[in-house]
Structures are given as C-alpha cells and as structure tokens.
Amino acid sequence: MLLLLAFWLQAADGMKALEARQYAEAARLFSEEVKKSPDDFAARFHLALSLSLLNRDEEAAAEYTKVLAAKPGLYEAQLNLAVVQLRLRQFAAAAALLAEAQKQKPAEFRPNYYAGEALLGLGKNEDAEAALRAALNAGGKRPEAQLAMGRAVARQGRVKESAAWFTGAAEADAGYRDALLELAELHERAGHKPEAIALYRQFPDNAGARERIGVLLLDTGNASDAVAELEEAVKKSPTAANRFALATAYLKSKQNAKAMPLIATAVEQEPRNVELRLTLGRLYREAKNLPGAVREFQFAAQADPASKAAWNELGSTLFLLSNYQGTLFAFDKLKALGEETAPHLYLRALCYDRMQLYKETLPAYEKFLAASGGKNPEEEFKARQRIRVVKKVLDK
C-alpha cells in the first residue's frame, strides 16, 4: 500500500511540475516513475510530453512510440508524436500518423493543420492545400494555417492567389509579418517585380529588403532610384553583396568614380569573389590603369581557373600591354575551356605577327578568316594584307 501511495505521489508531483512549466523536473519525476513501472503508459506519455517541451525531440519520439505500442490508435499520442516528427523533419512518418488522427477527428483543427505541414514537407502541395482548408474551416483563420496555406498555393504556381493568405497571417498576428518578405521573394522569383517592390517597401529598416528593391529597380532600368535604395542598404549592412549592388547602380547611372572604391572595398571583404575581381579589373581598364586591371584579372583566374570571362579579360588586357606571350597563354587556357572566337583568333595571329613568329602567323590569320566569314570586315582586310607580307617574308 505504501509503495502504491509513493507512485501516486510521484505522479502527482510530476503533473504539478508539468503544470508549473518546470519541464526538466517533470521529465525527471516521470522518468523515475517509468523506471519503476514500465507498463504505466500514462507516466510514459507525460514523460514524452515533458521531453518534447524541452526540445529533446528524439527522446520524446522514442517514448511516444512506446506509448503507441502499448495503446495503438491513442489520438493524443499520435498527434504529439507527429508534431515531434515534424520538428525532426520526418515528414513521411508524421503524415502517416496524422492521416490516422484525421480519421479519428476529421473536423478538428490540429490534425488537419499538422497534416498540411507534413504534406508540404513531402512536396504534396495539392494534398496539403486540402488538409489546410479543413483546418481553416475548423479553427478559423489562425495565422499559422493561413501562412501554410499561402505556401501550399504558391508552390503550385499560384503566387498572386497566395498573397491573400500571407497577408492574412501578417494581419492576424504581427509575429507573422516577416511572412511578407517570403511573399516578396516568391513574387520576385515569379517575375512579378512591381508586387515584390511594393512588399519590400514595407520594410524600410531592413537592409536586405532595401537591397532587393535596388536590384529590382536596376533590372527595370531605373538606376537613379536604385542608387538611393542601395545607399541605404550599404549604410545599414555594408556587406560585399550590398556594396557590389550599389556599385552596379553607380555604373549604370554613369557614376564610375563612385563605383570603384566600393568595388575595391568589396574585394577586400571577399578576395576570392570572381565577379567582384572582374568588375574592378574592368574599372581599372576604363581608367587606363592596365597593370591594375591585369592584377585583378589574374586574381580572378586563379580563384576560378574555369572562368572563361577571367581568361578572356586577362588575355585582352595583356595584349594592350604588348605582353604577347601572356596573351597567348591566357587564350590557350580559354581554348582549353572550349572558347575560341574569331576575335580571339585575330588577336592570337597579331601576337605571332608582332613576335615575328611568321610560321605560326600565317596559319593563324587563315584560321581567323575562316572563322570570321565576313563578320569582321576591317580585321579581315588587315589580315589579308598581312598574309601577303608574311608570305613574302617566308619566301625569302
């Protein structure tokens, strides 16, 4: 009798700890009770619940599984285990349990809502939409269900239709306001730029949102307005990406002098960023700083030896510096990557010509003429003239 009383008191203490949100203490007490009485499925259920509230999800899942082994079909255990499995991203297992829970209580919010989340995780968006409609019918327009419904609809390609659900979630609970950023990104991916910009504008203090507005304005050809947005983005978050976007806006609005220091700083932040290196190199070249341009193009080629743009820019700039050996080396790399156009062939022929390697010069000009096919008339005329001269030299 005393032993039974101790068990009862321990269970009562565990429930008190659980109700007081002292989850660690509750887990300890229920764990002790389960050790003493392994077949006490109620104690095991509350142990699993305590563990789940402590985010010890794998342990909780193991205990709920034991509860269901003892009491198959127990609704609350099915539901709670499925929620834990959702957190563990075990969507298939959760969906199977929730399908059983839906059969037991088809008109309740929780099994339908969580089934919708599990089906979203499995990519079964149409089935998720059906489950979430049932949840919304059962529980009213709860924000979590509206957000999930927005995702289910958007993932079926109906982004504009999904907007009402995302907006509804944000209006129902301010904690879901960031869902509008998710909606803006969905609009952006779908090519709905005005809708995306309008949503991003609702977050003036968010550097990422300001950056996206700037990029979208650039895409629509509005460089001057993009500059203002991106300047604010850089002030709030001076990342390499934001600096690069602002520099691009400066370049498109013909403000190259403002762009160069931004790109240079961005390169310092991300020295292996090939696109930044190439952009800085091109700015140096436009400013007649050819050695500086070569340095940046060399860094880009080293960072990504498979970059056709890097080898192309490097070879072309080395040619301007009369570094013909370097030009040929860069163009050899480019050729190995499967890139050799008529302009490349023409510059290659000029390199051989100016280095007085006439045996290589003649076939190089001929290869250029065959590849050009009348598309570069001025260079073709010069090539024919040089072929005549080189032939005379070789005949001697």
C-alpha positions, 0 to 999 in steps of 0.5 A: 500500500505504501509503495502504491501511495509513493507512485501516486505521489510521484505522479502527482508531483510530476503533473504539478511540475508539468503544470508549473512549466518546470519541464526538466523536473517533470521529465525527471519525476516521470522518468523515475516513475517509468523506471519503476513501472514500465507498463504505466503508459500514462507516466510514459506519455507525460514523460514524452510530453515533458521531453518534447517541451524541452526540445529533446525531440528524439527522446520524446519520439522514442517514448511516444512510440512506446506509448503507441505500442502499448495503446495503438490508435491513442489520438493524443499520442499520435498527434504529439508524436507527429508534431515531434516528427515534424520538428525532426523533419520526418515528414513521411512518418508524421503524415502517416500518423496524422492521416490516422488522427484525421480519421479519428477527428476529421473536423478538428483543427490540429490534425488537419493543420499538422497534416498540411505541414507534413504534406508540404514537407513531402512536396504534396502541395495539392494534398496539403492545400486540402488538409489546410482548408479543413483546418481553416474551416475548423479553427478559423483563420489562425495565422499559422494555417493561413501562412501554410496555406499561402505556401501550399498555393504558391508552390503550385504556381499560384503566387498572386492567389497566395498573397491573400493568405500571407497577408492574412497571417501578417494581419492576424498576428504581427509575429507573422509579418516577416511572412511578407518578405517570403511573399516578396521573394516568391513574387520576385522569383515569379517575375512579378517585380512591381508586387515584390517592390511594393512588399519590400517597401514595407520594410524600410529598416531592413537592409536586405529588403532595401537591397532587393528593391535596388536590384529590382529597380536596376533590372527595370532600368531605373538606376537613379532610384536604385542608387538611393535604395542601395545607399541605404542598404550599404549604410545599414549592412555594408556587406560585399553583396550590398556594396557590389549592388550599389556599385552596379547602380553607380555604373549604370547611372554613369557614376564610375568614380563612385563605383570603384572604391566600393568595388575595391572595398568589396574585394577586400571583404571577399578576395576570392569573389570572381565577379567582384575581381572582374568588375574592378579589373574592368574599372581599372581598364576604363581608367587606363590603369592596365597593370591594375586591371591585369592584377585583378584579372589574374586574381580572378583566374586563379580563384576560378581557373574555369572562368572563361570571362577571367581568361578572356579579360586577362588575355585582352588586357595583356595584349594592350600591354604588348605582353604577347606571350601572356596573351597567348597563354591566357587564350590557350587556357580559354581554348582549353575551356572550349572558347575560341572566337574569331576575335580571339583568333585575330588577336592570337595571329597579331601576337605571332605577327608582332613576335615575328613568329611568321610560321605560326602567323600565317596559319593563324590569320587563315584560321581567323578568316575562316572563322570570321566569314565576313563578320569582321570586315576591317580585321579581315582586310588587315589580315589579308594584307598581312598574309601577303607580307608574311608570305613574302617574308617566308619566301625569302 
